[in-house]
Amino acid sequence: MNRFLGDTPGRTLVKLIVVCLLVGFVLAFFGYTPDNIIGSLRYHFYDLWYNGFAALGKVGNYLLLGAIVVIPLFIIIRLMSFRR
């Protein structure tokens, strides 16, 4: 157990409590609360979920948009190399 924790369980617990208090004081100073952090994480994952699937739904649009540029360039390059 000591090898996993890096020290005795009691000392590790005390260190963790001290670090948690210091980080909590700093976050409270900047106006963060547990509700703010959890809410923003939840919003981030919801936004990622919905926008990610919306982007997947637009794959066809991206494909057509790219094809408008790539296919004519490909044909021009092939025709120019065919002349040689």
N, C-alpha and C positions, 0 to 999 in steps of 0.2 A: 504494500500500500504506500509506503514511504517513497519508493522508487517512482511509482506512478504520479504521486502528488508533488514530488520534489522536496518534500519536507514532511514533518509529522502532520497528521490530520488536524490537530488543534491549532498549530501555527499557521497552516494553510488556511483554515477557516478564519482566523483573526486577520490575516493578510487580505483575504477576499472581502471581509467586512469593511476594512479600512479603505480599500480601493473603491468599493461600491459607494461608501459615504462621500469620498472625494469627488467621484464622477457625478454623483447625485447633486452635490452642492454646485458644481460647475454648470450642470444642465439646468438646475433650478435658477441659477443666476441669469442664464440666457432665456429663461421663460418657458422651458420645455416641461411638459408633464407626461406621465405615463400614457394618459389618454391621447395627447397630441402625437406621441411617437407611434403608438399602436394604430391610431386612426390614419396617420400618413402612410404607414406600411400597408394597411388594408387598402387604402385608396390606390397606392402604387401598384399592388398586385391586381386589383380590379381593372385599373386602367391598362395594364400590360395585357391582361386576359382579353379584354374587349378589343383593344386596338390591334393586338396581335392577330386575332381572328379576322378583324376587318382588313388587315393588310393581306392575309391569305386569300380573302375573297376578291382582292383586286389583282391577283396574280395574272389573270387574263388581260387586264388593262395594261399591266407592265409589259407583258409579252408582246402585245400589239404595238405599244409605243416603241419598244426596242426594235421590233421587226421593221417598222417604218424606216428606221435609219440603217439597220444592219443589212437587210436583204438587198436594197439597191446598191449599197457599197460592195457587198459580196459579188453581185452580178457585174458591176463595173470592173472590179479587180480581176475577176475570172475572164472577162472579155479582153482586158488589156494583156493578160498573160497568155491568152489564147493566140493573139496576133504574133507573138514571138516565135 
